[in-house]
Amino acid sequence: MLDQYDTFKPVMWDDEAVCLLDQRLLPGQHQYMYCRSVAEVAQAIRDMVVRGAPAIGITAAYGVALAARQRYAESATHWRDNLETDLQQLVEARPTAINLFWAIERMRRKLDTIESDPFSPLLEEARSIHEEDIAANLKMGEFGASLIAPGESVLTHCNAGALATGGHGTALGVIRSAYAGGKLGAVYADETRPWLQGARLTAWELLQDHIPVTLVAEGAAAWLMRQGKVQWVIVGSDRIVANGDVANKIGTYSLAVLARQHGVKFMVAAPTSTIDMAVGEGGAIPIEQRDPAELLSCGGQRVAAEGAGAWNPVFDVTPAQLVDAIVTERGIIEQPNTEKMARHMGEHR
């Protein structure tokens, strides 16, 4: 299954290491980084070698297997003693992406069932998380594509594709499936400052699969909508909470406001592992702040005036009232609210 979903692999297990396509170097270089310790995995997550909530969760799961292998090699009887410290390194790597915590908790549950050498069963569990994510993306791609009428065009933000997941993608999974079904009129991608994930990653990824894409600056989105050029905004998510509020890459909230103003529909595609039913509303989601230098510079070259400061939140929160549909591997939640979210997740409210 892992060989069938698309033309490249953002995360792989390579016998001795977690192998990550270094997304900081795309599209100019197609280079893999090999992480052979849990510290290297955590650093790769912090440094955005790997990014996107599902891909971060998959990477962390492989990191747990690496950590357990190292601890067992040090002591076959006391290998658990320092393992929690290793897991905490992973937990602290990125605070907003709930898939990171979900994956580590799933690996902890697997750890509770292991009495001898932990590596093989943990590696198997990490591979299951990886394969399940690809399967979920394929399902949500079909669900999301079913909402798009023939000839409709879409705008996407950041990168929510195979690069951000195990494969196929969330928002780009919907776009891939709609394109395969001959439905799409056009695909537009926001450039997505300051890391330019739309320009560097989404455009590159779609072109790898021969899907035409047109890049736009974020500031052009309102005028694009006013011209009637798009009928859907489709994004991924780093965390969706119990009332349907959505945390995603900074700039998503403004797109949702613009979409509502212009009669453009707004879709969020994410696996159920991204849904955090323990948090009631979006105001309680921790929003990561990153180095102001990311905003003051571009490609390592300073572009802002010397002495200027910068406010650099990585994510924002889109209220559920601005979301027309949340699409998961289980189906579609239209006009999400607390009751619909609970029903979708099989919880009683």
N, C-alpha and C positions, 0 to 999 in steps of 0.2 A: 504493500500500500504506500509506503514512504517514497517509492520510486515513481509514482504515477501522478502526483498532484500538480506539478508545474515544472519549470525549467531550471530551477536552482533551489538550494537548500540552505536556509539561514542558520539552522542549528542541527548539528549531527553529533553522534557519539562515535569516537574514532579509536576504540579499544583502550587507549591509555588516557584519553583527554576528551573534554568537551570542545568541539570544533565549531567556531562561530564565524560567520561571514562578517567581516569588519565593516559595519555600515557607516562608519565615519569616513571611509575612503571612497565610497561609491559616489558617483558612477565612474570615476576616473580609474580606480583600481579594484579588482575582484580578488581580494586577499582574505585568507582565513587565519584566525587566531586560535591557537591551541592552549586551552586552560587545563593545567594538570594539578591544580590544588583548589580548594574551596576559596581561598583568599583571592586567587586569580579570577575565579568565576564572579565573585562579589565585585571585584574591581571592574571587570568587563561590563557588568550591569550598571554600575555607577557612572562609568565613562561613556555609556551609550554605544559600546561596540555592538551590543544587542539591545533592542528597544522594542516597545510594543508590549502591552500587558500579557497576552498569551505566550509570546516568545520568551519573555522574562520568566514566567512561571515554569515553562519547559526547561529553560536553562538552569534555573534554581533546583529543579528536581534532579537533573543530572549532577549538579553540584553537591547535593546531599549524598548521592552515591559515591562521588569522589571522596568526600569527607569521611564517610564510614569506612571506605577501603583503607584510607591512610591511618585512621585510628585503630583499625583491626590489625594492620601491619605492625603498629607500634606495640600493641598488647592484645592478645586474643582473649584475655580475661577481663580487662578493664577498658575496652574500647569505647564504651558508652560514656566514660567519665567526663571527657572534654568535648563530646559531640555537640552538646547544646550550645557551646560557645561558637562552634562552626556554623550552626544553623542561624544563630543570632547575627552573624556577619551577613548572611544572605538576607535576612529579614530587614536589616537596616539599609540595604543597598538602594532601594527606591520606595518612598513612603506611600505613594498614591495608588500604584497598580495593585489591585486586590488579588489578581491571579498569582502574584508572588507569594502572598501569605496562604492562599488556598492550596497551592502546590506543596509548600513546605508542610502544612498541616496534614495533607494527604500522605506525604512521605513519613511524617511522624507516626501516623496510624499504622503504616506498614512496619515501621521500626518496632512497634509494640508487639508484633507477631513473630519477631526474629530472635532466635536464641543463639545461633552459631554465626558463621561468617556472613555478614550482612550484605556484601557487595552484590552478588548475583540477584537476590530478590529485589534489592533497591533499584538496580539497573533495569530490571524487568518492569518495575512499577513506573520508573521515569519514561521508559519507552512506551508504556501504555498511555501515560498522560499525553505524550507526543502524538501518538497515533489517534487517540480520541479527539484531540484538538483538530486534526486534519479532517476527520470524519464529521465533526460538528460544523466546521467551516463549509464543507460541501453541502450539508443539509441547509444551513442558514442561507447559503448562496441561492439555493433553489427557492426557499421561502421568500427571500427578499426580491428576487427577480420576478416572482409572481405578482408583485405590486406595481411593476413598471409596465406601462402600456407601450405597445410597439411604436418606435420612433421617438420616444421621450429621451431627453438628455439629462445628464447628471453632473453635479459638482461634488468633489470630495476634498477633504482637508487632511493635512498631515500624511501619514502612511499607515493604512490599516489593511495591509496586504499580506502576501506570503512572508515578506520580510519581518512583519510584526507578529507572526503566528507560527504554528507548526508548518503551515502550507496553505495555499489557496487564498486565505485571507478572510477578513470579516467584511468590511465595507467593499474592499476590492474583490472579495469572493462573490458578493452580490453583483458587482460590475462584471466580473469574469463570466458568471452564469448568465447574466442578461445578454452579454455580447455573444456568448456561444449560442444563445437562443435566437439571435438575429433581431433583438429588440431595441438595442441602443441607437439613438441618433448620434450623440457625441458624448465624450467624456472630457470634463474640465477638471483641472487639479490646481488648488491653491499652492503657491510656492512655499508657504508655511515658515516664516521667520520665527526664531533666529537660526534654527538648525537646517532650514530648507529641506525638510523631509519630503515635501511635495515635489520640489524641483529635482532634488537629487535621487530620491528613492521611488516615489510613486510613478513619476514619469518613466524612469529607467525600468521599473518592474513591469509596467503595462507594455512597454515597447518590447521587452523580452518575449512576451506572449503575443506580439504583433497586434496589440490593441491600440488604435490611434488615440492620442491624448493631446490636449491643448492646455498649456500652463497659463495661469493668471495670477497677478498680484492680489493679495488679500483685499487691498483697497478697491479693486475692480469688481468684487463680487456683487455689490449692490447694483451696479450698472449692468452687469451681465444678466442679473435677474430682471431688471427693469426692461431690458431688451427682449425678454421672453425666451432667452436661449437655453434655460434649464428648467426642468419640472420637478427635479428632486435634488436635495442635498443628502448625501449618504456618508456617514462617518462611523468610526469605531468608538470604543470607549475603554477607559482604564478602570472605571468603577461605576456601576449603576446601583443606586440604593433603593430602599424598600418602597418609596413613594414614586419611583420612576425618574427621579433626577439623575442626570448623567454628567460625570466628570470625564472630560476628554481634553485633548491638546488645546492650549490657549488659542482663542479665535473661534472655537466651536460655538460658544454662546452668541457671539455677534452674528455668526451665520444663521443661527436659529431665529434670532430677532429679525434679520433681514428677510429670511424665507417667509416668516409669518406676514410681514409687511407686503410682500410681493406675491402672495398666494402660491408659493413654492412649497412642496411637501418636504418633510424632514424625517429621515430614517436613521436609526442607530442600529448597527449590526454588531453583536457581541455574544460570546458563548455564555451559558449560565454560570460558568466559573467566574465571570466578571461581575455577577450580581451579588451584592452584599446586603442581605436581608437583616443583618444585625444593626445597620445604620438606617435611621428613619428618614432623614432628609439630607439634601445636598450640602447644607451649611455645615454639617458635621464631618465632611470629607477633608482629610488633611491635604493641603495643596502645596506641592513641592516648590520651593524657590531655588533657582540655580544661580551660578556665578554671573554677576552682571556683565562680565567680560564677553559672555556669549552674545549679548545684545549690542555691546559697544563695538564689536569686531565682526568681521565676516571672512571666513577662510584664513583666520590667523592674522588678518590685516585690520588694524583699527580703522573704523569708518566714522566714529563719533568724535566730536570736538573734545580735546583734552580738558579734563576737569568735570565733564558731564557725568552724572550718575545714571543708574538704570534700575528699573523695577522689573524683575524677570520671573514672574510666576510661570510654571510650565503648563499648568492646566487651568481650566475654568469649569464652572458648573452650569449646565443648561437645565432650567426647570422643566419638569415633565409636561407642563401645559404647552410647551413649544414643540413637543415631540409628537409627530403623527404616528410613528410605529417604531417599536423596539422589536428586532428580529433576533431570535436565538435558534439553536438547533432543535428546540422543542416546538417552534412555531412563531406566530406573530402576535404581539400585544399592541393593539391599536389604541391611541389616546391613553397611554398608561397612567395608572393611579395606584394607590396602595392596595386596593382590593384586587385589581387585575394582576398586579405583580405577585401578590400572595397566591392567587389561584394558579398562575403560571408556574410558580416554584413549588406548588403542592403543599402550601402552608395554610393553616386555618387562622383567620383573623376575626 
